[in-house]
Amino acid sequence: MEKIILNKKIIILSLILFFSNSIFASNYFIKSEIKNGELKLYFSSDIEGVRYFTIPSDNGTTKFVYDIYGATLPKGKGISQNTYKTIESFRIAQNSSERVRVVIKSSQKSLNRHAYRDNILVIPLRDNKDASISGRTIANISKKHKHIVVIDAGHGGKDNGATCCRGIIEKRIVLSIAKKVRVKLENMGYRVYMTRSGDRFVKLPKRTEFANRKMADVFVSIHANAAPSLRRAKLFRGIEVYYLSPAKSERAKRAAEKENSVMFENKDYYTKNAYLSLLNREKIIESHKLGLDVRRYIVKNLKKRYKIHDSGVKTANFWVLVGAQMPSVLVEVGYITNPIEGKNLLTDRYQSLLAKGIAKGIDRYIKNNY
Ligand SMILES: [Zn+2]
């Protein structure tokens, strides 16, 4: 009797495992093949997406990295290591639960773009070789695909953001800059969406939900800062770029508190734990890289005509960045309370240079990492 019950349990358990496996069916890696100077990887179903980037190394070799999203390496397939005339090695491994990573080490400086069709990914291993299937060159999907950027103009509607003397209101300045960023990115060939394009109140969690829904490659939130008191207005200045990570400096904490204030209306939306679980190491690293590029180009552009104060890239807990599934940063374009910065921020020329810097920084990040 005891034994029969146990067997039944095993059968039920097996059934549950069987069905749960098929519900969350993965796209399994089947085999790899090197032929005619290209590496072909076969999967059990259509490839969802491939992210590509390179890592240079000291000894002159380059690592070409391809992350295949939604893919799984079946157990037992293990890590395969191989070499070929033009490359030192290639390696396939499960990089995280939702992607397989291929790393090719080669002394070549560049490889032509990979391409994928249906369930086959083709990576050219020889310089100046196009990806092909059955002798026919296949379209470079990644080139045709427009990258998507979501620009978030902070505050809006009933939420003015920071306010100051001379009637300067943060929500107006940041919307004006955001619109300029949009035009510049569109001219560069990006698909751009804005979380708000008018004076409208948008709850903080809705902003990243929107970016996730649009499957954005990057999310950039634009804000302007203010000194804690007008008495100390002159002391506070500078452009700051933040990415999400537990806040360290006092100034970062204060900036986060200020931008988060609207969030306290629905504090229960995210618990501290939910917030922490959303932070993964890789997103932090990517957001940091995005932040560095954005900051670099803002400074580069403004420096030509203005004496500016660069406060660098920092980490902070901004609610608006929580929940973004893509690299994301928050730009504080300057202090509206500062006599010089505040005046500059109202001019079209300064806003345009700022916007150009933000757009170029985003472009640089995407070109280097996608
Ligand atoms: Zn703000």
Residues whose N, C-alpha, C, O or C-beta is under 5 A from the ligand:
A	BS01	ZN	G154 G161 H223 A224 E259
